[in-house]
Amino acid sequence: MKEFMNKVTGKIRRKWLHIRMVIEDNSGLSVVEMILILVVIIALVLIFKNQLISLVNSIFDKITSESAGI
């Protein structure tokens, strides 16, 4: 029984070590994935372009009005 438990425990440890190595390995990040991330970001910017412009304009207007009091 003790041998069986040792064998099972050893397998569990090896599997856990393998899972940790896979999670921590970042060599799989390829150029294609980076391009896809950039495409998604650019698409979001284009979709919300008007909202972003109005937000930036309101922030700069507030900065300009607040800086007049300094």
Buried (B, 14 or more C-beta within 10 A) or exposed (E): EEEEEEEEEEEEEEEEEEEEEEEEEEEEEEEEEEEEEEEEEEEEEEEEEEEEEEEEEEEEEEEEEEEEEE
